[in-house]
Amino acid sequence: MDSKAIKQNFWKENYEKITKELLAINWRNQFVAKTVEEMWSVFKSELLRHIEENVPFKKEYRPKKKNYISKATIKHMKKRGIAWKHIDSFHQERITKSTRKSEMK
């Protein structure tokens, strides 16, 4: 099922109204001269119709964007990361040069 599909909120369903409406139906007249499959189809369609009428739809939930880190802070973090990469590469060069010097001795 698609998570973005419109869903019904069964927590806010009016069960009492649905029950009263279903009890008001004369089921004997509805089911006269019908097979079990036809009776089930009639019952199911009535139930679904009452559910559609009495169950509200959920409102679309969109989580709010968390602003615990500002854009300026993120920008500074990126600059810091780039600086550390530069320092690390410089450090790696020094290690490589010192290793080569020790190998040459």
C-alpha positions as CSV (number, residue, x, y, z in Angstrom):
1,M,0.0,0.0,0.0
2,D,1.3,3.4,-0.9
3,S,2.2,5.4,2.2
4,K,1.0,8.6,0.6
5,A,-2.5,7.2,0.0
6,I,-5.4,8.9,1.8
7,K,-6.3,6.9,4.8
8,Q,-9.3,6.8,7.1
9,N,-9.0,7.7,10.8
10,F,-10.9,4.8,12.4
11,W,-10.1,6.2,15.9
12,K,-12.6,9.0,15.2
13,E,-15.2,6.8,13.6
14,N,-18.8,7.2,14.8
15,Y,-19.5,3.6,15.7
16,E,-22.8,4.3,17.4
17,K,-24.2,5.9,14.2
18,I,-23.0,3.0,12.0
19,T,-24.5,0.5,14.4
20,K,-27.9,2.3,14.4
21,E,-27.9,2.5,10.6
22,L,-27.0,-1.1,10.2
23,L,-29.7,-2.2,12.6
24,A,-32.3,-0.1,10.8
25,I,-31.8,-2.1,7.6
26,N,-34.2,-5.0,7.1
27,W,-31.7,-7.7,6.3
28,R,-34.3,-10.4,5.7
29,N,-35.7,-8.4,2.7
30,Q,-32.2,-7.6,1.5
31,F,-31.2,-11.3,1.6
32,V,-34.4,-12.9,0.0
33,A,-33.6,-15.5,-2.7
34,K,-29.9,-14.8,-2.7
35,T,-26.9,-17.1,-2.4
36,V,-24.4,-16.8,0.4
37,E,-22.0,-15.0,-1.9
38,E,-24.6,-12.5,-3.0
39,M,-25.7,-11.9,0.7
40,W,-22.0,-11.3,1.6
41,S,-21.7,-8.8,-1.3
42,V,-24.8,-6.9,-0.2
43,F,-23.7,-6.8,3.5
44,K,-20.2,-5.8,2.6
45,S,-21.3,-3.0,0.2
46,E,-23.7,-1.6,2.9
47,L,-21.0,-1.8,5.6
48,L,-18.5,0.0,3.3
49,R,-21.0,2.7,2.4
50,H,-21.7,3.4,6.1
51,I,-17.9,3.4,6.8
52,E,-17.3,5.9,4.0
53,E,-20.1,8.2,5.4
54,N,-19.0,8.0,9.0
55,V,-15.2,7.7,9.1
56,P,-13.2,10.9,8.6
57,F,-10.0,10.9,6.6
58,K,-6.6,11.4,8.2
59,K,-4.9,14.7,7.6
60,E,-1.6,14.4,5.8
61,Y,1.2,14.4,8.3
62,R,4.4,16.3,7.4
63,P,7.1,16.4,10.1
64,K,8.4,19.9,10.7
65,K,11.9,20.6,9.6
66,K,14.2,20.6,12.6
67,N,16.1,23.8,12.9
68,Y,18.6,22.7,15.6
69,I,21.5,23.5,13.2
70,S,21.4,26.7,11.2
71,K,22.6,27.0,7.6
72,A,25.5,29.2,8.8
73,T,26.6,26.4,11.2
74,I,26.4,23.8,8.5
75,K,28.5,26.0,6.2
76,H,31.1,26.4,9.0
77,M,31.1,22.6,9.5
78,K,31.7,22.0,5.8
79,K,34.6,24.5,5.8
80,R,36.1,22.9,8.9
81,G,35.8,19.5,7.2
82,I,37.7,20.8,4.2
83,A,40.4,22.3,6.4
84,W,40.8,19.0,8.2
85,K,41.1,17.1,5.0
86,H,43.8,19.6,3.9
87,I,45.7,19.2,7.2
88,D,45.4,15.4,7.0
89,S,46.7,15.3,3.5
90,F,49.6,17.6,4.5
91,H,50.3,15.3,7.4
92,Q,50.2,12.2,5.2
93,E,52.8,13.8,2.9
94,R,55.1,14.5,5.8
95,I,54.8,10.8,6.9
96,T,55.5,9.6,3.4
97,K,58.5,11.8,3.0
98,S,60.0,10.8,6.3
99,T,59.4,7.1,5.5
100,R,61.2,7.5,2.2
101,K,64.1,9.2,3.9
102,S,64.4,6.4,6.4
103,E,64.2,3.8,3.7
104,M,67.0,5.4,1.7
105,K,69.4,5.2,4.7
